[in-house]
């Protein structure tokens, strides 16, 4: 069964898509720069967001200059990884802060421990920016005309 890609979309929607894509590219560039400046490359877990950001920037620029269905599908898959990495990063930051607080005060527990953990040296919610960038990227691909497939209709025989 063959498929056809549909044509272009209305100009305002295309403009919104371009804004979303360039917001994602610039946001990813800024986030990567920030992570490099703070030395967020000391372990494999810390290196993962840097790799994802670099991949997103590269694929984003390719999609901006030469959009294609395979490129958009790869871009979309990368954005799903952004969502997951943001959630995982929040968990890792929380866990690291909690371990540090328990080393300092082994008897800490409950809300007091949670509050100190949330306000710890590692910003717990900062990895959420990866999820936000992923959501922006997924919004860019939502119902993208190059991803819409239709089945050709054949006249009845």
MOKAHU-V33799 format. One record per residue. N is the residue number from 1. PHI is phi in whole degrees, -180 to 180 (none if undefined). NEAR is the number of other C-alpha atoms within 12 Angstrom. D_FIRST is the distance of its C-alpha to the first C-alpha in Angstrom with 2 decimals. Layout:
{{N,PHI,NEAR,D_FIRST} {N,PHI,NEAR,D_FIRST}}
This chain:
{{1,none,9,0.00} {2,-92,10,3.80} {3,-129,13,6.76} {4,-121,16,10.29} {5,-89,19,13.55} {6,-80,17,16.19} {7,-79,13,19.62} {8,-69,16,23.00} {9,-114,17,24.93} {10,-58,12,28.51} {11,-55,10,31.26} {12,-60,11,33.02} {13,-68,19,29.98} {14,-62,21,29.36} {15,-65,15,33.06} {16,-62,21,32.88} {17,-61,29,29.99} {18,-61,26,32.10} {19,-61,20,35.09} {20,-62,28,33.24} {21,-64,39,31.92} {22,-69,28,35.38} {23,-64,28,37.07} {24,-65,43,35.01} {25,-63,34,35.78} {26,-69,24,39.47} {27,-64,28,39.77} {28,-67,38,38.32} {29,-64,28,40.70} {30,-64,21,43.64} {31,-66,31,42.82} {32,-63,33,42.49} {33,-61,19,45.80} {34,-61,20,47.48} {35,-63,26,46.37} {36,-67,20,47.63} {37,-65,12,50.90} {38,-91,13,51.61} {39,74,14,50.84} {40,-84,24,47.77} {41,-147,19,46.92} {42,-89,13,49.33} {43,-144,11,46.92} {44,-60,11,43.32} {45,-61,21,42.68} {46,-77,24,44.23} {47,-81,20,42.26} {48,-55,26,38.79} {49,-63,42,38.87} {50,-64,32,40.03} {51,-65,26,37.08} {52,-60,35,34.61} {53,-64,39,36.40} {54,-63,29,36.33} {55,-63,29,32.60} {56,-64,43,31.98} {57,-63,31,34.28} {58,-61,25,32.62} {59,-65,32,29.01} {60,-60,43,30.28} {61,-66,25,31.96} {62,-62,22,28.97} {63,-65,32,26.73} {64,-66,28,29.59} {65,-85,15,29.94} {66,-146,14,26.39} {67,-65,25,23.80} {68,-150,22,20.30} {69,-60,23,17.52} {70,-62,18,18.36} {71,-63,26,22.02} {72,-67,34,21.70} {73,-67,26,19.98} {74,-66,25,22.83} {75,-60,41,25.30} {76,-62,33,24.17} {77,-62,23,24.52} {78,-64,35,27.94} {79,-67,39,28.94} {80,-64,27,28.26} {81,-65,30,30.56} {82,-60,37,33.06} {83,-58,28,33.19} {84,-65,26,33.81} {85,-67,33,36.35} {86,-64,32,38.27} {87,-66,25,38.69} {88,-63,26,39.57} {89,-62,31,41.99} {90,-60,27,43.77} {91,-62,24,44.27} {92,-67,25,45.56} {93,-64,30,47.90} {94,-62,29,49.24} {95,-61,24,49.76} {96,-64,23,51.56} {97,-65,27,53.84} {98,-64,32,54.58} {99,-60,24,55.54} {100,-63,22,57.80} {101,-64,26,59.47} {102,-71,21,60.07} {103,-68,14,61.67} {104,-73,15,64.00} {105,-141,15,64.71} {106,-59,12,63.77} {107,-87,11,64.97} {108,-65,19,62.68} {109,-163,16,60.36} {110,64,12,58.89} {111,-64,11,58.57} {112,-62,16,60.95} {113,-66,25,58.75} {114,-59,20,55.58} {115,-62,17,57.27} {116,-66,27,58.55} {117,-65,33,55.16} {118,-66,27,53.41} {119,-100,21,56.11} {120,-69,23,56.19} {121,-63,19,56.12} {122,-91,26,52.34} {123,-66,23,50.65} {124,-63,28,48.64} {125,-89,25,46.36} {126,-56,28,45.77} {127,-63,35,42.54} {128,-59,26,41.15} {129,-64,32,40.72} {130,-65,39,37.81} {131,-65,32,36.12} {132,-63,29,37.01} {133,-62,43,35.49} {134,-62,39,32.32} {135,-65,29,32.21} {136,-63,35,32.72} {137,-63,44,29.85} {138,-68,31,27.51} {139,-62,26,28.76} {140,-59,35,27.87} {141,-86,39,24.20} {142,-59,24,24.03} {143,52,22,21.43} {144,-63,31,21.47} {145,-60,24,19.62} {146,-76,27,17.95} {147,-101,27,16.55} {148,-81,21,15.24} {149,-116,17,11.54} {150,-130,15,10.42} {151,-94,12,7.59} {152,-65,12,8.80} {153,-95,11,10.87} {154,-104,8,11.51} {155,-63,5,15.09} {156,-63,4,16.03} {157,-91,4,17.11}}
